[in-house]
Amino acid sequence: MNAETVISNPETYQDQRGHKGPDRRCVGTGETCPKTQMIRFVKGPEGQLVPDIAGKLPGRGVWTLANRDALEAAVKNGGFKRGLKTNVMIGDDVVEQTEQLLRLKVLSLIPMALKAGQAYMGFDQVKSAAGSEPLAWRIEASNGSEGGRGKIRVLTRAISAELGQTPTPVIGCFSSSELGKAFGREDLVHAAIKFGPMRASFDHAAQRLSGFEPLVPESWPDKVHEQSKNYVGKRGDKG
């Protein structure tokens, strides 16, 4: 996998209903894993390969592990043709297309969380929450300042240490304009997801995206601090 793993023990990952989910075989690597760790693909109406991020498109589906290496292997070894039992057109940009759809999936969950009262946005809101309650996720703009990010990180880690929990993981792969658009604003640098019903969906979406790109940008000067124990999943904390 080319990006850091987000779930420390993916075999124990459960969906928001507490189910591990059925297993599927990856047509890229041959590994069998719970489908919560995978991406489904189908043959589209024009004969093209289509990433089915939600896993709901009609027709026969095949699966790859949710990481760049597995998808590239499936393209190279003819896994999609064998799995679908038919010829299928595979675009040169299928990996980039899949990554972009995974990014959009994560971004789509943010306004849903806000509408459900499960998110904070803006430095003041996030800083206040970080100093008073454990947070499920920190969301930091990739082009945000190290100083503001660090202040929130210190607060969340203090709360986590006090409660004996794993430090709050961070997503930093979206720009301030991308985050702003998700929240219906021009720009946004800081946001957070609360513990609650949205947490499992966000864990799942982030875990799959991490197989395609680092959630912590390589350009961050404080990357080493943000990566420390940057895990979610079976954390022994609030669900």
Phi, psi and omega in degrees: 000136185274348181240164182294145178285138183264321179266121187293330178223081188297339180295338182262001183298135177235151177282183186291348175263004178086015182257138177287327179093156180290159179274154174222156180262131179283126181281356177266316185249343184084357180286148176251123184216163174302141184293346175296341180260011190231174177234135180267144176230145178228168174270123182285173183297338179257015176086009183265154176283131184236124173291126180253080187299322181278347179071030185235359182291148181288161176101173179295136180240153172232163190230148168231156171302149184278066172207158186300317183297317181294319180293317178297323178296319179297323178293316185287324186265008178075020183297326181291318179297317179293317183291322180276348180058038179195162174290144180215139179276126181246115181292150179297340184256020185299324179292314180294323178297317179296316179299317181296321178293324176293322176298315180296327178297313178299312181299325181293335181283339184293308177295331176297317179295320179296315180298326181275004182073027185247018182215155172241152176218146181093149185302313184297314180297312183293318180297318179297315180293320182298332181272356185231346182206154175290143180246144180285321181214140164261140177238118183236134178297140181299330181258019178281168183280146177297324183297309180297318179298318182294321179299317179290321180300316180300317181295315181295324180289327177295316178296316180299317180296320180297324183266358181070032182252161174292140179305145180300126178288160184233144170248123182229022186266004179250142179284166179298327179288323177295316179293320178300317179298320180296325181265004180074030179233170179289313179216152176209133183254321185237137174206171179204150176253132178282164166288138181157198185301331182279346188300313184297318179296320180291319175306311184297312182296319180292320179300316181291320179297325183296342176284351183243335177204152178295136176284335175255115185300142177297335185280349182288126177298332181261024183306316184298327179285323181286332182279341183301114179055042181276070185232155174225181178113234182279082189257357181069023179237194185298139180262000000 
